[in-house]
Amino acid sequence: MSLDSPSIALVGAGAMGGALVRGWIEAVRKGGGLTLTVVEPNFDPELERELDAVGAVLNPPDPGPVDVVVLAVKPQTFAAAAEATRKFVGPDTRVLSIMAGVTIDTLCRELNATRVIRSVPNTPARIGRGVTAYVASPACTEEDRALIEQLLEPLGTVEPIAAERLMDVVTAVSGSGPAYVFLLAEVLAAAAEQEGLDKDTAMRLASRTVAGAGALMLETGETASTLRKQVTSPGGTTEAALDVLASADGLGPLLRRAVSAAAQRSRDLGKR
Ligand SMILES: NC(=O)c1ccc[n+]([C@@H]2O[C@H](COP(=O)([O-])OP(=O)(O)OC[C@H]3O[C@@H](n4cnc5c(N)ncnc54)[C@H](OP(=O)(O)O)[C@@H]3O)[C@@H](O)[C@H]2O)c1
């Protein structure tokens, strides 16, 4: 992608905000331009140098209302950051939030905005391999959505979601999901240790297996179910393990309970 010279105010440029800026720099290298105002106490000087090198305008004097405000601070910092953000918001400004749990209503109210996009990225976004789901306020146009999808691309794939109430499910699946996969690597390693492998070998085998299986799914484009069937010979070792995992009290019901608990927690936090 290239960038069609938008003016952006980025509020918070830590892990996620920094990943976005790195992607935007690559986009500007391919064409277009960028005028970026960064509100961040510790902006990475390397990113400043790279922005300068690609000819982006960084921190123009008196930026006024911008095309897009991107909020990438921690949710608990939002109240403090909102004050400093309002001056960037005009009638045509789109507000893109990646803050967990902050609703479209709150964003509209606190920032005096109408064209608001709330998104949920996940940790692999830090290396451009995440998935970011988003929902747009009714005032957003098709062009707004296209622009926001383009700006989120550096974090990985982007998925539109039909209704804001589903963001609790998104949070429980893709937002929190990487932790479930890390736990899978941990418990697989613990099981390997119990069967006699030393701790370090067990962890290496388990984590490379999880990473390799994920990469295979991504790179072949095959479904999880097809790939699982490909490695399961009738009467073999994998089938013996899957019989346990797919049993009535196996992985399926366990994950349904886990996802349901996470979605409920997300709903409860949203009510505070
Ligand atoms: N990391 C993830 O995997 C992940 C996943 C899904 C969603 N998110 C969401 O993404 C958002 C950002 O997460 P992150 O991991 O990038 O956090 P982060 O690394 O802590 O980045 C936030 C940045 O904002 C800065 N900041 C603090 N107060 C500010 C203010 N008033 N104005 C401007 N900047 C301020 C922080 O500076 P100091 O460090 O100096 O305070 C920090 O550099 C969060 O809302 C989180 O819910 C993150």
The ligand as an ORCA input file, in Angstrom:
! r2SCAN-3c Opt
* xyz 0 1
  N      -0.198     -4.784     23.373
  C      -1.188     -5.553     22.927
  O      -1.032     -6.728     22.646
  C      -2.574     -4.998     22.728
  C      -3.564     -5.835     22.227
  C      -4.834     -5.318     22.013
  C      -5.091     -3.994     22.310
  N      -4.111     -3.210     22.805
  C      -4.438     -1.834     23.131
  O      -3.511     -0.986     22.516
  C      -3.340      0.158     23.329
  C      -1.864      0.457     23.406
  O      -1.201     -0.661     23.957
  P       0.382     -0.754     23.939
  O       0.715     -2.162     24.260
  O       0.913     -0.107     22.707
  O       0.709      0.184     25.204
  P       2.081      0.933     25.522
  O       3.239      0.231     24.893
  O       2.094      1.195     26.996
  O       1.901      2.321     24.735
  C       1.143      3.398     25.218
  C       2.012      4.648     25.079
  O       1.239      5.796     25.406
  C       2.063      6.681     26.159
  N       1.240      7.603     26.954
  C       0.867      7.501     28.250
  N       0.084      8.537     28.597
  C      -0.044      9.320     27.505
  C      -0.744     10.528     27.229
  N      -1.506     11.135     28.161
  N      -0.656     11.042     25.994
  C       0.078     10.425     25.039
  N       0.772      9.272     25.241
  C       0.703      8.727     26.463
  C       2.872      5.744     27.004
  O       4.006      6.408     27.515
  P       4.619      5.909     28.949
  O       5.072      4.511     28.716
  O       5.705      6.875     29.184
  O       3.482      6.000     29.917
  C       3.217      4.632     26.018
  O       4.383      4.921     25.287
  C      -3.969     -0.139     24.683
  O      -5.140      0.652     24.841
  C      -4.343     -1.590     24.618
  O      -5.619     -1.813     25.219
  C      -2.855     -3.673     23.013
*
